[in-house]
């Protein structure tokens, strides 16, 4: 299956959200921090000129607010993402979820109690991030690991103090 991801490139945000996602889900992930904007599709999406126009406009990506939904038997906990221009440029097409709900998944699993705990702890944190440093990339399910080779232990070294505080709070409740 083919997708288009809006992949965040701002390294402070990527480090923070990657560490947070690992703590909450207790596993490593095959994809970088992203928002799925198109897909799944059988055919490769090819809106190259549309993507170039959208990226040239440098829309601010605002990440704040916690939400949740159930996908089959999995609970999905996410941070809401707001970015203008996606619908205007027809860069939102999710056939399995027609509602416009850009988000970054931080937890996906079938443990209801853990999902409730994740949701309530994230709601209390007041996470708010903003960037214009992102790209739109194609992704095909089954493609190799996209995580950087950077060691996770060094991620927290460049995370701003407020986000360090949030990670410390989450670690108290979720670290093994």
Secondary structure, DSSP 4 states (H G I P E B T S, - for coil): -EEEEEEE--HHHHHHHHHHHHHHHSS--SS-SEEEEEEEESSPP--HHHHHHHHHT-PPEEEEEEEEEEETTEEEEEEEEE-TTTTTTT--B-TT--S---EEEEEEES-HHHHHHHHHHHHHH--EEEES-EEEEEEETTPPP-S-SS-GGGGGGGS-HHHHHHHHHHHHHH--
